[in-house]
Amino acid sequence: MSSILGAKLVLMIRGYSRSMQAPLQVAQMPDELQALLHSEWAYLVLFGVFVLEGAMLMYFMPSELIVPGSLVLLGTDAAVAVIGIAVLGATIGQYALFKVAQRGGREYLLQKRWFAVSESKLDRFDGWFERWGPIVVPVSNTLLFTRGMLTVPAGFAEMDDRQFVALSAVGTLSFEVILAALYVYFDTLV
């Protein structure tokens, strides 16, 4: 995961730029995605991107880029809408993955090429869920590098659907608010 992040990191934090540009710059967001985020379809596209991110199917850009990148393209006035779309989309995506894990089971997921989590990492996340219980769902959704990883163990443990959705949404809300706040904060420094 960190190698993907390192290879695809598309935000550059530029504290006090001589060019007076926003401190978080979209450097490598796919051109097609940038074009769609400038269109009348921006919010629908953003929703789709967040569903993919929540389901752990988005490999073309890191999840920590989406909200700041969207704010670069849409403006900080769109922050509340972007965060709302992020929470709704990512929660739907995570719920879909949760149900696949719940119904398909461990072996089913490990056989799927689209599920990019190794058995050893899954064992570690299972251990976290067994040790700490459902509270790890929002905690993991708030942290980089573990974001969404406890969705699958929650499904394996047959956690209550409503509880999972609520905790997933809380974690996603905290993650996206932190990212948006950092973008807005650094934007005011320039």
N, C-alpha and C positions, 0 to 999 in steps of 0.2 A: 504494500500500500504506500509506504513512504517513497519507494522508487517511482511509483506512478505520480505521486505528488511532486517529487523533485523534478521529474521529466516534464510534467505538464503544468507546472505552476505558472499561472497566467496573470497573476497580480504582482505588480511591483510596488512596494511601499517606498515612496519617494518623499521623505519628510518635508524638506523645504526646497522645492524645485525652482531652478532659475527660470524655467519656462512658464511657471505659474500654472501648470496643469494640475488636475486633480491628483492626489497622492496615490490613489489606487487606479492603476491603468490596466485596461484590458489589452493584453499583448498578443494572445494567441487564441482567443475565443474563435471558434469556427466562423468563417465569413457568412455562411448561410444563416447561422443562428443570430449573428449580429443584425443581418438584414431583416430577419423575421421579427426581432425585438424592436426594430424601428418601424414596423408596419402596424396596420390596424389590428393585426392578429397577435400583438405582443403578449397580452395577458393570457390568451389561450395557449400560445406556444410555451410561455413560462410555466403554466399549469402542467402541460405535458412533460416538460423537462423535470419538474419536481416529482411527478408520479414515477418517472423512470429512476430518479435519484433515490426516492424512498424504497423502491423495489430492488435497489442495488443493481440496476441494469444500465446505469449511465457511466460509460467508460471513456467518453470523449472529453470530459473536463471534470476537475475535482469539485466536490459538493460545496466546498467553502468558497468557491468562486461565484456561484450562481447569484446570490443576493447582491454582493458588491458589484458584480459585473452588470447586473440588471439596473442597479442604481446609477452606474456610469452611463448606461445607454438611455434609461428612461428619466433620470433625474431624481434628486432626493425627495421631491414632492410626492413621488410614487411609493415612498417607503412603506406606508401602512398597507397599501394594496399589495405590494410585492410580498411583504411578510405574511399577509393573510392568504395569498395564493400559495406561498411556500408551505405554510402549515397544512392547508387543505390538501394540496397535491402530494406532498411527502407522506402525510398520514395515510392517504388512500393507497399509495404505493407500498408503504410498510405493511398496511393491513393485508394487501394482496399477498405479499411475501409471507406474512404470518400465517395466512390460511393455507398457502402451499406447503409450508413447513408442518403445519398442524395435520393436514390431510395426507401429504405425501411421505412425511417422515424423513429421518436422517439419511438413510441410504439413497433414497430417491433424489434428494438434493445434491448429495455428493457425486452422483453420477451425471448430473447436468452440467454441460460446458458453460452455460451462462451464469452458474453459481460459482463465483471466483473466490471462494473461501476454502482453504485447505482443511483437511481433517484435523490436523493438530491445532489450528487456530479455532476451529469449531469446538474442539474439546475444551480449550481454554475458556471460550465464551460460555459453554455449557456449565463449566465449573463456577464462573462468576454468577450465573443465574441461580444455580443451586445454592451457592453460599449466601447471596444477598437478596434473592427473590425479585419480585416485580419492580422494585425501586431502581434496578439497574437499567430498565428500559429508558426512562427519561434522562438518567445520568449519562448513559452511553450516547444518546441522541444529542447531547449537549457538547460532547467532547470530539475533538478532531481524532481521526484515525480509528475510532471505535464507533463512529456514527452509524446507527442502524444495525450494528452487528449482533445486538441482543434480541433483535426481532425473531430470528430463527430459533434460538433456545426457548424464547417465550412461546412460540408455536409448538415446539416439541413438548413443552410442559403443559400444554393445553390451558394456558392462562385464559381467563374470562375475556371474551371479545371486547366488551365495553370498557373494561379496565385497561386492556391493551391500547385501544384507540385513544382513551383519555391520556394515558401516560406517554404514549408516542407523541401526541399533539403537544403536550406540555414540554417535552424535551426538544421537539422541533422548534417550537416558539422561542424557547430560551436561546437555542443555537442561532436562529436567524436574527433575533433581536440583537444579540451580541455582534454578529457580523455587520448588520446595518448600522448599529451605533458606532462601531469602529470606523466604518467608511465615512459616516457623517462627521465624526470627531476629526479624523485626519483631513477630511475635505476642508474643514474650517481653519486648519493650520496653514493652509496655503494662501 
